Amino acid sequence: MTRNGQVAIFFPLVAGSFAALCTVLIHSFALGAAVNLFRHERRLGRVGSARIHLGISALAILFAFVAHLVGPKYRQLVGTNQHHNLMLK
């Protein structure tokens, strides 16, 4: 609370918005990496085999997994992970 009784909401709102934007950017990088991998494999002529499709799918899932690990860790650094903050109280 501030001195005049108003709730301080601006800083948490800005920090949360910034963390959400960075999370979206992290996931867009993962999606871009998966798309570029598929384009690279298609340019080399390897797309069409079941084994190659499985490898491309596995790498795309790995990119998404890493993005899901990086996103919450970034939010913890910024301090907007509400579950983590509630656990500390």
Secondary structure in CASP SS format (residue, H / E / C, confidence):
PFRMAT SS
TARGET T0000
AUTHOR 0000-0000-0000
METHOD secondary structure of the structure
MODEL  1
M C 1.00
T C 1.00
R C 1.00
N C 1.00
G C 1.00
Q C 1.00
V C 1.00
A C 1.00
I C 1.00
F H 1.00
F H 1.00
P H 1.00
L H 1.00
V H 1.00
A H 1.00
G H 1.00
S H 1.00
F H 1.00
A H 1.00
A H 1.00
L H 1.00
C H 1.00
T H 1.00
V H 1.00
L H 1.00
I H 1.00
H H 1.00
S H 1.00
F H 1.00
A H 1.00
L H 1.00
G H 1.00
A H 1.00
A H 1.00
V H 1.00
N H 1.00
L H 1.00
F H 1.00
R H 1.00
H H 1.00
E H 1.00
R H 1.00
R H 1.00
L H 1.00
G C 1.00
R C 1.00
V C 1.00
G C 1.00
S C 1.00
A H 1.00
R H 1.00
I H 1.00
H H 1.00
L H 1.00
G H 1.00
I H 1.00
S H 1.00
A H 1.00
L H 1.00
A H 1.00
I H 1.00
L H 1.00
F H 1.00
A H 1.00
F H 1.00
V H 1.00
A H 1.00
H H 1.00
L H 1.00
V H 1.00
G H 1.00
P H 1.00
K H 1.00
Y H 1.00
R H 1.00
Q H 1.00
L H 1.00
V H 1.00
G C 1.00
T C 1.00
N C 1.00
Q H 1.00
H H 1.00
H H 1.00
N H 1.00
L H 1.00
M H 1.00
L H 1.00
K C 1.00
END
